[in-house]
Amino acid sequence: MPCDQGLSSRITLLSAPLAVREALASLVGSPVIRSLPQEDRLNAEILLAEVLNNCVEHAYGDGKGEIEVSLALRRGRLACEIVDRGRPMAGRTLPPRRDLRAGAAPPLAEGGFGWHIIRALARDLAYRNENGVNRLTFRLGPAEADCCP
């Protein structure tokens, strides 16, 4: 597989569960994700599902809005950017890490594993909120040292 395929994809979806399902099908079928190794394709689908569902449930809640998803394949790694104009994350920062080891405090009653999953699969996870715009970025794939020269 070439190092820099120059593949990219961008979609905009409404903040609704059915729209997330349709967007995931489209993204997973895109040349960007189809060109990844099998394990990375599965991880990309899980990551995107968690992040997009968080946007619907938390950023917009009962309201409606748009979510923009941009994907690009760079040096064998998938670069993702998710943008919405819903409510910002608490403290305008990523949620804190939770200790999920045996004997640690239990996770949240409803779910509570989403950010743990996102953190476990994503590299270079970053969030910022500026001028009412939430922007989450992450990468998926081998570490930079493992990529092409």
SVG drawing of the C-alpha trace seen along z (x, -y; Angstrom):
<svg xmlns="http://www.w3.org/2000/svg" viewBox="-36 -33 48 40">
<polyline fill="none" stroke="black" stroke-width="0.4" points="0.0,0.0 1.5,-3.4 2.4,-5.7 0.2,-8.7 -2.8,-7.6 -4.2,-11.2 -7.7,-9.8 -10.2,-11.9 -13.9,-12.0 -16.3,-14.5 -19.9,-14.2 -22.5,-16.3 -25.3,-14.6 -28.2,-15.6 -27.9,-14.9 -30.3,-12.0 -29.6,-8.3 -30.8,-7.1 -28.6,-9.7 -25.6,-8.3 -26.4,-4.8 -26.6,-5.9 -23.5,-8.0 -21.5,-5.1 -22.5,-2.9 -21.4,-5.5 -18.1,-6.2 -17.2,-2.5 -17.9,-2.0 -15.7,-4.9 -12.4,-4.4 -10.6,-6.0 -11.7,-3.4 -11.9,-0.5 -8.1,-1.0 -7.2,-0.4 -6.2,3.0 -9.2,5.0 -8.5,4.3 -8.2,0.5 -11.5,0.6 -13.3,2.2 -11.7,-0.3 -12.6,-3.2 -16.2,-2.1 -16.3,-1.7 -14.6,-5.1 -16.9,-7.0 -20.0,-5.3 -19.0,-6.3 -18.1,-9.9 -21.1,-10.5 -23.5,-9.1 -22.0,-11.3 -22.6,-14.3 -26.2,-13.4 -26.8,-12.6 -24.8,-15.2 -23.9,-18.1 -27.4,-18.4 -29.5,-16.4 -33.1,-17.0 -32.2,-19.7 -31.3,-19.3 -28.1,-20.3 -25.4,-19.2 -22.3,-17.2 -19.5,-17.3 -17.1,-14.4 -13.8,-14.7 -11.5,-11.7 -8.2,-11.6 -5.6,-8.9 -2.1,-10.3 1.1,-8.3 -0.9,-5.1 -2.9,-6.6 -6.5,-7.7 -6.9,-11.4 -10.4,-12.2 -12.1,-15.5 -15.6,-15.8 -17.2,-19.2 -20.5,-20.2 -22.2,-23.4 -23.9,-21.9 -23.2,-22.3 -19.5,-22.2 -18.0,-19.4 -18.0,-20.1 -15.2,-22.5 -14.6,-22.8 -12.2,-19.8 -12.1,-16.1 -13.8,-14.1 -11.3,-12.8 -9.8,-9.3 -11.6,-6.7 -9.8,-3.9 -11.5,-0.7 -9.2,1.8 -10.8,4.3 -11.7,2.6 -11.8,-0.9 -14.9,-3.0 -17.7,-1.6 -18.3,-3.4 -21.4,-5.5 -24.7,-3.7 -25.8,-4.2 -22.9,-3.0 -19.9,-5.0 -17.4,-3.1 -17.6,-5.4 -14.7,-7.7 -12.7,-4.7 -13.2,-3.0 -12.4,-6.2 -9.2,-6.8 -8.1,-3.1 -8.5,-3.2 -7.6,-6.7 -4.2,-8.4 -3.5,-12.1 -7.0,-12.7 -7.7,-16.5 -10.8,-18.6 -11.4,-22.3 -14.4,-24.6 -14.0,-28.0 -16.7,-30.5 -19.5,-27.9 -17.8,-25.2 -16.8,-21.9 -13.9,-20.2 -12.6,-16.7 -9.6,-15.3 -7.9,-11.9 -5.8,-9.5 -6.0,-5.8 -3.3,-3.5 0.4,-2.8 2.5,-5.2 4.4,-7.7 7.6,-5.7 5.8,-2.6 4.7,-4.5 6.4,-5.1 9.6,-7.2"/>
</svg>
